[in-house]
């Protein structure tokens, strides 16, 4: 009996102690209370209480502002350390959407680990600080983003013409200078979202001409700008939406040919996984065995870009040899692919234009289209690519190829692809290229190479009448090693491909065999080499006649 009384007494005291400790932790020692105590020192009469942002239409209840008090509505004047500062200007009131919508994490939590989503099994942890702009992808769809070369050319022009003398861009510029130069012009950081005056240049010239004083900023900081540089400036301004790092990351994606294998927003290839919601991957479902710390989604993505086959054994994605800056940019863009299903009333204009009116996220000039869809396989300059374990990809920028392939052949190749190979039918598949975009890609190849479309040779598309049997023997002797015994391809392209045979004229095939392709293993057969004789004209036409025996649909 005495033992039971002691047991009851001490267990009751232990329970009471635990309750006191729990009450103290909840009501005295909570971190958010410590933060608000700091605010109270700076703001007399500051009320210590749990604060939250509630947006019923979005089902949002975020208590992040219990620590980040300066970001709460009506309390932006609170002073103190970094945690208490107001939210930087992002073009909209953070309280209108809550914090988790952009930053991730667990909004209803009041402990830092839980709120930041680093607690075990929480599927949407907070974005790392250096990738914060990825949060814009929750709602926004930045449109008409060019490739990286054009974006950087625009930035260089902006610097070269000293636009920062009068305008702010990404928190730089737009301040009066000690010598009196410059003036407070409009902030251009978000001009791409609000719209650019079509006659901005003419308006600037007019204002300059109206100012007589020689020392005026209009005289010292503005002058005539060539049309090419104005185009570069327009490209930069159209892409200036207040998230410059994210736009640049997207431009990197548009320069590496990633859409050749991956879909984003329903547009792209089918060889790789759909990336539309890549930023919402649950880190708890990823294998970090071969990924160095930190073991979060950003770390996994970065290591995957560095060595795909190591992180995902058996991955078809080749190692692209990317630098650290490119890996960081692609990681940022992947994290931004986190589009939430919010009510349409909350959609920004760019998302409406993309999802309801079909506007492209990428610019539709030939250079950007080529970079977005083609560069990974054919090289950034059309030089062709080789990846371990894969057949070589053709050098479509090769001058010998472009001198023989007319625009109709190039257009058909892009439109119909190469069935059985990794080249999809971009003009026929869902999520492919529109006719005007295919035309722009072909025009870009011509412009970049400086080689015009070859003129018609005056002969029919099918004029060869060679000996197919003799051609078969010649093919087996001199061509099969690269193109495969049945024309299935290998080191060289597949010559039995039905789209190739339908698109290529006899003149194209004859001249290709005769001239070869400089810079490749395909030497011209019109001249002998150290390992084979030259082929006579009738032998070349016989080889072409043999190739035509593989054609299933005769023209």
C-alpha positions in Angstrom: 0.0 0.0 0.0 2.8 2.4 0.9 4.6 1.6 -2.3 1.5 2.4 -4.3 1.1 5.8 -2.6 4.7 6.6 -3.4 4.2 5.6 -7.0 1.1 7.7 -7.3 2.8 10.7 -5.6 6.0 10.7 -7.7 4.2 10.0 -10.9 1.8 12.9 -10.2 4.7 15.2 -9.5 6.5 14.1 -12.7 3.3 14.7 -14.7 2.9 18.1 -13.1 6.5 19.0 -13.9 6.1 17.9 -17.5 2.9 20.0 -17.8 4.7 23.1 -16.3 7.6 22.6 -18.7 5.3 22.2 -21.7 3.3 25.3 -20.7 6.5 27.3 -20.3 7.8 26.1 -23.7 4.5 27.0 -25.4 3.9 30.4 -23.6 7.4 31.7 -22.7 10.2 30.1 -24.6 8.8 29.8 -28.1 11.2 31.2 -30.7 8.5 33.5 -32.2 8.1 35.1 -28.7 11.8 35.7 -28.5 11.7 37.4 -31.9 8.7 39.6 -30.9 10.5 40.5 -27.7 13.2 42.1 -29.9 10.6 44.0 -31.8 9.0 45.2 -28.6 12.4 46.8 -27.6 12.2 48.9 -30.8 8.5 49.6 -30.9 6.9 50.7 -27.6 3.5 49.1 -27.0 4.2 46.3 -29.4 1.8 43.4 -28.7 3.2 39.9 -28.2 0.8 37.5 -29.9 0.6 34.8 -32.5 0.2 36.4 -35.9 -1.0 34.8 -39.1 -2.1 35.5 -42.7 -5.4 34.0 -43.7 -6.6 33.8 -47.3 -9.8 31.8 -47.3 -10.1 31.7 -51.1 -6.7 29.9 -51.3 -7.2 27.9 -48.1 -4.1 29.6 -46.7 -3.3 30.0 -43.0 0.4 31.0 -42.6 1.9 31.8 -39.3 5.3 32.7 -40.6 4.7 36.4 -39.7 4.8 35.5 -36.0 8.6 35.5 -36.4 8.9 37.7 -39.6 6.7 40.4 -38.0 7.8 43.1 -40.4 6.1 41.2 -43.2 2.7 41.2 -41.5 0.1 43.5 -42.9 0.3 47.0 -41.2 3.5 46.2 -39.3 6.2 46.9 -41.9 7.7 49.7 -39.7 8.9 47.1 -37.1 12.7 47.5 -36.7 15.2 44.9 -35.6 17.4 42.1 -37.1 17.1 40.5 -40.5 14.1 38.3 -39.4 12.0 41.3 -38.5 12.6 43.3 -41.7 9.7 44.0 -44.1 9.4 41.9 -47.3 11.4 43.2 -50.3 9.2 44.8 -53.0 8.1 42.0 -55.3 5.2 43.8 -57.1 2.4 42.5 -55.0 1.5 42.3 -51.3 2.8 39.1 -49.7 -0.2 39.1 -47.4 -2.4 38.6 -50.4 -1.2 35.1 -51.0 0.6 34.0 -47.8 4.2 32.9 -47.5 4.2 29.2 -48.3 2.8 29.8 -51.8 6.1 31.3 -52.9 8.7 30.0 -50.3 7.4 26.5 -49.5 7.5 25.1 -46.0 4.7 24.5 -43.5 2.7 27.6 -42.9 0.7 26.6 -39.8 3.8 25.6 -37.8 5.3 27.9 -35.2 8.6 26.1 -34.7 11.4 27.0 -37.1 12.2 23.5 -38.2 8.6 22.6 -38.8 7.8 25.9 -40.5 10.8 25.6 -42.8 9.7 22.1 -43.7 12.9 20.4 -42.6 10.9 18.2 -40.3 10.9 14.5 -41.3 8.5 13.5 -44.0 7.3 17.0 -44.9 7.0 16.8 -48.7 7.4 20.6 -49.5 10.3 22.1 -47.6 11.2 25.7 -47.9 13.2 26.8 -50.9 16.9 27.4 -50.2 17.6 31.1 -49.9 19.7 31.3 -53.0 16.9 29.8 -55.1 14.1 32.0 -53.6 13.1 33.3 -57.0 12.0 29.8 -58.0 8.9 30.5 -55.9 7.6 32.8 -58.7 6.9 29.7 -60.7 4.0 28.8 -58.4 1.8 31.3 -60.2 3.8 32.9 -63.0 4.7 31.7 -66.4 7.3 34.0 -67.9 6.7 34.3 -71.6 8.9 34.7 -74.7 12.1 34.2 -72.8 15.0 34.2 -75.3 18.1 32.1 -75.3 21.0 33.1 -73.1 23.1 34.7 -75.8 20.3 37.2 -76.7 19.6 37.9 -73.1 23.2 38.7 -72.3 23.5 40.8 -75.5 20.6 42.9 -74.3 22.2 43.4 -70.9 25.5 44.4 -72.5 23.6 47.0 -74.6 21.8 48.3 -71.5 25.2 48.8 -69.8 26.9 50.2 -72.9 24.3 52.9 -73.6 24.4 53.8 -69.9 20.6 53.3 -69.4 21.4 53.0 -65.7 22.1 56.7 -65.6 18.4 57.4 -65.5 16.6 54.0 -64.9 16.8 51.4 -62.2 17.1 47.7 -63.2 17.3 45.0 -60.6 18.1 47.5 -57.8 20.8 49.2 -59.7 21.0 52.7 -61.3 18.5 55.5 -61.5 20.3 57.8 -59.1 21.7 61.3 -59.5 25.4 61.4 -60.0 28.0 63.7 -58.4 28.7 65.4 -61.8 25.0 66.2 -62.2 24.4 63.4 -64.7 21.5 61.1 -64.7 18.0 61.5 -63.4 15.2 59.6 -61.7 13.6 57.8 -64.7 11.0 54.9 -64.4 12.2 51.6 -62.8 12.4 49.1 -65.6 12.8 46.0 -63.5 9.3 44.8 -64.3 8.7 46.6 -67.6 8.2 43.3 -69.4 5.2 42.5 -67.2 3.6 46.0 -67.4 4.3 46.6 -71.1 6.8 48.6 -73.2 5.9 51.6 -75.2 6.3 50.7 -78.9 7.6 54.3 -79.6 9.9 54.6 -76.6 12.9 55.3 -78.8 11.2 58.0 -80.9 9.9 59.5 -77.6 13.4 59.7 -76.2 14.8 61.3 -79.3 12.0 63.9 -79.2 12.6 64.7 -75.6 16.3 65.1 -76.2 15.7 67.5 -79.1 13.4 69.6 -76.9 16.1 70.2 -74.3 18.4 73.0 -75.1 20.8 72.9 -72.1 24.0 71.1 -73.2 24.6 69.7 -69.7 21.1 68.1 -69.4 21.0 64.4 -68.7 19.0 64.1 -71.9 22.0 65.4 -73.8 24.8 63.6 -71.8 23.1 60.3 -71.2 21.1 59.6 -74.4 21.9 59.5 -78.1 21.1 57.6 -81.2 21.0 53.8 -81.0 21.4 51.5 -84.1 18.5 49.3 -84.9 20.3 46.1 -84.0 21.1 47.4 -80.5 17.5 48.6 -80.1 16.4 45.0 -80.8 18.7 43.7 -78.2 17.4 46.2 -75.7 13.8 45.3 -76.5 14.6 41.6 -75.9 16.0 42.5 -72.5 13.1 44.7 -71.5 10.5 42.2 -72.6 12.2 39.6 -70.4 12.4 42.0 -67.4 9.7 40.8 -65.0 11.2 41.4 -61.6 12.8 37.9 -61.4 16.0 38.4 -63.3 17.8 35.3 -62.0 14.9 33.1 -62.8 14.6 34.5 -66.3 18.3 33.9 -66.9 17.9 30.4 -65.6 15.1 29.8 -68.0 17.3 31.3 -70.8 19.9 28.7 -70.0 17.3 26.0 -70.3 16.4 27.5 -73.7 20.0 27.3 -74.8 20.8 23.7 -74.0 18.1 21.8 -76.0 16.4 20.3 -73.0 12.9 20.4 -74.6 14.2 18.0 -77.2 13.7 15.3 -74.7 11.5 16.8 -72.0 8.0 18.4 -71.9 7.3 21.5 -69.9 3.8 22.7 -69.9 2.8 20.2 -72.6 5.5 21.4 -75.1 8.6 19.3 -75.9 9.9 15.8 -76.5 8.9 12.5 -75.0 12.2 10.7 -74.4 12.6 12.0 -70.9 10.3 12.6 -68.0 7.7 15.5 -68.1 9.3 18.3 -66.1 6.1 20.5 -65.7 6.0 19.9 -61.9 9.6 19.0 -61.3 9.9 21.6 -58.5 7.2 19.8 -56.5 9.1 16.5 -56.2 8.9 15.0 -52.7 12.5 14.8 -51.4 11.4 11.8 -49.2 10.9 9.8 -52.4 14.4 10.4 -53.9 17.4 8.3 -53.6 20.3 10.3 -52.1 22.7 7.3 -52.0 25.1 8.9 -54.5 24.3 12.6 -53.7 26.5 14.5 -51.4 24.9 16.7 -48.6 22.7 18.6 -48.4 20.1 15.9 -49.0 17.3 18.2 -50.4 15.7 18.5 -53.8 18.1 21.3 -54.9 21.1 19.1 -54.1 19.6 16.1 -55.9 18.9 18.1 -59.0 22.4 19.7 -59.0 24.1 16.3 -58.8 21.7 14.8 -61.4 22.8 17.6 -63.9 26.4 16.9 -63.1 26.2 13.1 -63.5 22.8 11.8 -64.4 23.8 8.1 -64.7 25.3 8.1 -61.2 22.3 9.6 -59.5 19.7 7.6 -61.5 21.3 4.3 -62.6 20.3 3.5 -66.2 19.3 7.1 -66.9 19.2 7.8 -70.7 20.2 11.4 -70.0 23.8 11.9 -71.1 26.4 13.9 -69.1 26.3 17.3 -70.7 29.6 18.6 -69.3 27.9 21.6 -67.6 29.7 24.1 -65.6 28.8 25.1 -62.0 27.0 28.3 -63.1 24.9 26.3 -65.6 24.0 23.6 -63.1 22.9 26.3 -60.6 20.8 28.0 -63.2 19.1 24.8 -64.3 18.5 23.8 -60.6 16.8 27.2 -60.1 14.6 26.7 -63.1 13.7 23.2 -62.1 12.7 24.3 -58.6 10.5 27.0 -60.2 8.4 24.3 -62.0 5.9 24.1 -59.1 2.7 25.5 -60.6 -0.1 25.3 -58.1 -3.8 24.8 -58.9 -5.0 28.1 -57.5 -8.3 29.6 -58.5 -8.2 31.3 -61.9 -9.1 34.6 -60.3 -5.6 34.6 -58.7 -3.7 33.9 -62.0 -1.3 36.6 -63.2 -1.6 37.8 -66.8 1.3 35.8 -68.0 -0.2 32.5 -66.9 -3.5 33.4 -68.5 -1.8 34.2 -71.7 0.1 30.9 -71.6 -2.7 28.5 -70.6 -5.7 30.2 -72.2 -4.2 31.8 -75.3 -1.3 29.4 -76.1 1.5 32.0 -75.9 4.9 30.4 -75.7 7.2 30.5 -72.7 10.2 30.7 -75.1 10.8 33.3 -77.7 9.9 32.2 -81.2 12.9 33.5 -83.1 15.0 30.8 -84.9 17.9 31.0 -82.5 15.8 30.5 -79.4 13.8 27.7 -81.0 16.9 25.9 -82.2 18.5 26.3 -78.7 15.3 25.0 -77.0 14.6 22.0 -79.1 17.7 21.1 -81.1 20.9 22.1 -79.4 21.3 19.0 -77.0 21.4 16.6 -80.0 22.9 18.7 -82.8 25.2 20.9 -80.8 24.8 24.6 -79.9 26.4 25.5 -83.3 25.0 22.6 -85.3 28.3 20.7 -85.0 26.7 17.4 -84.0 27.1 15.6 -80.7 28.4 12.4 -79.4 27.4 10.9 -76.1 28.6 7.6 -74.6 26.5 4.7 -75.5 24.5 6.6 -78.1 24.6 6.9 -81.9 26.2 10.1 -83.1 23.8 12.9 -83.8 24.2 14.6 -87.2 26.0 17.9 -87.7 23.1 19.9 -89.3 25.3 23.0 -89.4 27.8 21.2 -91.7 28.4 23.4 -94.8 28.4 20.4 -97.1 25.0 19.3 -95.8 23.4 22.7 -96.1 24.9 23.2 -99.6 22.9 20.2 -100.7 19.8 20.2 -98.5 17.2 22.7 -99.8 14.7 24.4 -97.5 12.0 21.9 -98.4 14.2 19.0 -97.3 15.1 20.7 -94.0 11.4 21.6 -93.4 10.3 18.0 -94.0 13.0 16.7 -91.7 12.0 18.9 -88.8 8.3 18.3 -89.5 8.3 14.5 -89.9 11.4 13.7 -87.9 13.2 10.3 -88.2 10.9 7.4 -87.1 12.9 4.9 -85.1 15.5 7.4 -84.1 15.6 10.0 -81.4 14.5 12.8 -83.8 10.7 13.3 -83.2 8.3 14.6 -85.8 8.2 18.1 -84.4 5.5 19.3 -86.8 3.1 16.3 -86.2 3.5 15.4 -82.5 1.4 16.9 -79.7 3.5 19.6 -78.0 5.7 20.1 -81.0 6.5 23.0 -83.3 4.1 25.2 -85.2 4.6 25.7 -89.0 5.9 29.2 -88.6 8.3 28.0 -85.9 9.7 25.3 -88.2 10.2 27.9 -90.9 12.1 30.1 -88.3 14.4 27.2 -87.4 15.3 26.5 -91.0 15.9 30.2 -91.6 18.2 30.3 -88.6 20.3 27.5 -89.9 20.7 29.3 -93.2 21.5 32.6 -91.5 24.0 31.1 -89.1 25.8 29.2 -91.8 25.6 31.9 -94.5 24.8 29.1 -97.0 21.7 29.7 -99.2 19.3 27.0 -100.2 20.7 25.2 -103.3 18.9 26.1 -106.6 16.9 23.3 -108.3 19.1 21.2 -110.5 16.4 20.8 -113.2 16.2 17.1 -112.9 13.2 15.1 -111.5 13.3 14.1 -107.8 13.9 10.4 -108.9 16.1 10.3 -112.0 18.7 7.6 -111.1 18.6 4.4 -113.2 21.6 2.5 -111.8 22.2 -1.2 -111.2 20.8 -1.9 -107.7 22.4 -5.3 -107.4 25.9 -3.8 -108.1 25.1 -1.0 -105.8 24.3 -3.4 -103.0 27.7 -5.0 -103.3 29.4 -1.6 -103.2 27.3 -0.6 -100.2 28.3 -3.7 -98.3 31.9 -3.1 -99.1 32.2 0.6 -98.4 29.1 1.9 -96.5 27.7 -0.8 -94.2 30.4 -0.3 -91.6 29.1 3.1 -90.7 25.4 3.0 -91.9 24.6 -0.7 -90.9 24.2 -3.7 -93.2 20.5 -3.0 -93.5 20.9 0.8 -93.4 19.8 0.9 -89.8 22.5 3.4 -88.9 25.4 3.4 -86.5 28.3 5.7 -86.8 26.5 7.2 -89.7 22.7 8.0 -90.0 20.1 5.5 -90.9 19.8 5.4 -94.7 16.8 3.0 -94.6 14.7 5.6 -92.8 11.5 6.1 -94.7 11.2 9.8 -94.1 14.8 10.4 -95.3 14.2 8.4 -98.4 10.9 10.2 -99.1 12.4 13.7 -98.5 15.8 13.2 -100.2 16.1 13.7 -104.0 18.4 11.5 -106.0 20.6 14.5 -106.6 21.0 15.0 -102.9 22.0 11.4 -102.4 24.4 11.3 -105.3 26.1 14.6 -104.4 26.3 13.5 -100.7 28.2 10.3 -101.7 30.3 12.2 -104.2 31.3 15.1 -101.9 31.1 13.6 -98.4 30.9 15.6 -95.2 33.9 17.5 -94.1 34.8 17.2 -90.4 33.1 13.8 -90.2 34.1 10.2 -91.0 32.1 10.5 -94.3 34.7 11.3 -96.9 33.7 12.0 -100.5 33.8 9.0 -102.8 34.7 11.0 -105.9 38.3 10.8 -104.9 40.3 7.8 -103.6 41.6 7.5 -100.1 44.3 5.4 -98.5 41.8 2.6 -97.7 39.4 2.6 -100.7 39.3 3.5 -104.3 37.2 6.3 -105.9 33.8 5.4 -107.1 32.8 6.2 -110.7 29.7 8.1 -111.5 27.8 4.9 -112.5 28.9 3.2 -109.3 27.6 6.1 -107.2 24.2 6.0 -109.0 24.1 2.3 -108.5 24.5 2.8 -104.7 21.6 5.3 -104.8 19.5 2.8 -106.8 20.2 0.2 -104.1 19.2 2.7 -101.4 15.9 3.2 -103.2 15.1 -0.5 -102.8 14.5 0.1 -99.1 11.8 2.7 -99.9 8.4 1.2 -99.1 6.3 4.0 -100.5 7.3 4.9 -104.0 6.6 8.5 -105.1 
